[in-house]
């Protein structure tokens, strides 16, 4: 069996400012960097990682970096691990998005599985992109443990796949918190969920980041 570990990126500047980032390249905050360090510490103690892949967006790449440095592994980037292309929503504060695109936001909330972002991606296509990428990479690492640093939307797509939902049912799954860990077992054709949205390793992240800021 192959072990697949998905990690959502740590807190980004977009997260901190309640902005929908989409595929725009927002960096991690100080808290996000601390979350990345704590994630690395936890995974070093509990997992044997053989390979690391990441979205090319810096908030995901920089979340994987502390672990890669500790293990002496390179991070292989793949644009198919990116967040959903949210088109005209990208870079907008949620309040402004809700006001300017009220009808589209209503559709998003009512039927996420069939949402097409204005100027962006259609959710079933995101499912195909993310699931296809992770399964393709998994096939090349039979019997190993592979880590993927990615985004909330990508985590949600693969979680849907592992729970047995089709591309038309992706909205039935959930994603996870910043720097959450999600673990799956891959048998060559299917994935099964072992751990979803694990965040126990982050319990000291906020207090540590605040202490660092005072120094």
N, C-alpha and C positions, 0 to 999 in steps of 0.2 A: 504493500500500500504506500501511497505517496501522501505526505502531510503538507497541507497548504495553509499558510497563515496570512490573513489579510489584516493590515493595520490601517485604520483611518488616520490621516495626518493630524498633528497636534493643532492647537488653536492658532488660527491665522489672523492677520490684521482684519480681514473681511469678517471672520467670525466675531471678533471683538467689537466691531462697529456695526454688526447686524446688517451686513451687505451680502447679497447673493453673488458669490465670486464666479460661478460657472468655470470657464476655462481661462479666466484672467489670472495673472500670476502674482498673487498676494503672498508675501513672506510670512513666516511664523512670528508670533509675538514672543516676548520673553517667557511667558507661561508655556507657549507651544514648544519652545526649545527644551524647557524643563520636562515637559511631558515626553518628548522624544528621548531624553536621557533616561528617564525612569522606565520607559518601554524597553529600551536597550538593556538596562540592568535586569529587568524581569526575564526577558527572553534569553539572555545569557545564562541565567540560573536554571531555566526550566525547559529549554529547547536546544536542539542541535541543528542549527541552520546551515544548509548547504549552499544556498544561492539566494540572492536578493534582487528583486525587480521593483521598479518604481515608475509611476507616472513621471513625465518629464517636468511637471510643474513643481516649483521650488518648495512649496509647502509640504508636498509628499516626499520629495527627494531628501529634504533636510530632516524629515522625521526618520528616515531610514539611515541617515549618515552616521549617527553615534554607534549604532549596532554594526554597520559595515566597517567602521574604523576599528572597533574592538575585535572583530573577527578577521580583519585583514581581507575582506571580500570586496570586490568591485560591485557597484550598483549598476545594473543594466536597465536602461530606461526604455519605455514603450509608450507611445502616445495613445494606444488603445486602453491604457489604464487611467486615462484622464477622467476628470469629472464630466458630468453631462454638459454638453454645449447648450447653455440656456439662452443663447441668442440675444434678443433685446433686453432680457432681464439682467444680463451680466453686468456687474459693477454698480447696480442700483441698490440703495438701502431698501429694506423690505417695505417700509412704510411708503416710500415713493413708488416702488413697483406695484404695490397693492392699489394705489390711487390711480396711476397711469394706465394700468392694465387690469382693471377690475374684472372684466369678463374672462380674460385668460386665466387669472388667478382662481376664479370660481371654478373653471373647468379643471384646473390643476388639482384643486382640493376635492372635486367631485369624482374624478376619474383619472388618477395619476397614470394608470397603466396604459392609457391611450392618449396621453398628452403629447402634443407637438409644440415645443416652445417656439414662440414667434421669432423667426430668423434662426432657429436652432434645431436641435435634434428631436426625433420622435422616439418615445420611450422604448418601444419594441426594438428599434435599431440600436439603442444604447445597450440593451440586454444582449443582443447578438454580438456587439463589439466587445463588451467586457467579458462575457462568458466565453466567447470564442478565443480571446486572447489568453485568459487564464488556463483554459483547458489545453490550448496549444503548448503553452509553456510547461504545464504539468506533464505532458506526454514526453517531454525531453528530459525529465528529472525523475524517472521511475524509481520508486523506493526511497526517495530523498525527502528532505524538508525544505520547502521553498517559501520565502517571505515576499509578500507584495505590499508595498506602501502605496496607498491610493486614497480615494475620496468617498464621501458618504454615498453618493449616487452609485458609484461602482460597487461598493460593499453591498448596497441594497440589491443590485442586479444579481450578484453572485449568490447572495443569501436566498433570493427567490429561486434561482436554479437549483440550489442544494436542497431546498424545501420541496422541490417538485413542481413549482409553478412554471407555466409556460411564459413565453415572451409577451403574451397578451394579459398576463396576470401578475406582472412584476410589482405592481402596487400593493400586493398582499404581504410583501416582506417589509422588514424594517432595516435601517442602516445601523447607526451606533454613534456614540459620543466621540469627541475628539480624542485621538490616540487610543481608541478602543481596539481590542484584539479579538479576532474571529478565526476559529480553527476548524478545518475541514479535512476529511479523509477522502482521497481520490482513488478509485479502483480501476481507472483507465477509461471509463465511460460515464460514471456518475460520481457526484460528490455527496457526502453526508455531513451533517452539522455535528461538530463535537463541542464547540464553545461559541457563543454569540454575545457580542457586546460586553466583553470582560474589561472591567475598569478598576479592579482592586489595586492594581499597581500604581494608580494615580492619586491615591488618597493624600499624599503629602505634597503634590505638585504645586498647588496654589500657595500654600504657606511658604514653600521653599523659594518660589519665584518672588514673593513679596519680600522675603528676607534678603535675597540677592539684590533687589532694587534699593534696599536701604543702605547697603554697604558702600 
